[in-house]
Structures are given as structure tokens and as C-alpha cells.
Amino acid sequence: MQHARFEKPHGAKPIAVDIDGEPKGVLVAHADGYRFLAVKLDAFAADGKVFDTVEAAEAAIRDVLRPHA
């Protein structure tokens, strides 16, 4: 019996985004930087947005979670 062999696609792994120790989503590589995919309701305002850097994404997500008065 022969088994089919499947290779994983070659690409960057998603980067988990944790804010205050709680997972909020992941960043996936995008042609223009990193796209955020939210997994928690309170982070959905940033869902689908593209950021230049991981740091910029984390800062924007923090702003979504803690809006300025």
C-alpha cells in the first residue's frame, strides 16, 4: 500500500498577538506587511487591517482595546 505524501506550503507562520496575556488574533504575511486576523470580539475593529510591522499592528490593536478618552 502506498501512502500519499503531502508537503506543507512554504510560507511564514502566523504570529500570535497577545495583549495583556490574552490572545487577540494572529498576523499573517501579506504583500504590504502583515494582515491581522482577530479571534476575540473586542479586537474585531482591527480585523483584516494591514500593518507595516508587527510592532505597528500590536500598537494599533492596543489602541482598539483601550480607546483614548
Number of C-alpha atoms within 10 A of each C-alpha: 3 4 5 6 6 6 6 6 6 6 8 9 10 15 14 14 21 14 14 8 7 9 14 22 23 18 25 18 16 13 8 10 14 22 23 28 21 21 14 12 10 12 20 18 13 20 18 13 15 20 19 13 13 17 10 13 21 18 12 17 25 16 13 15 16 9 8 6 3
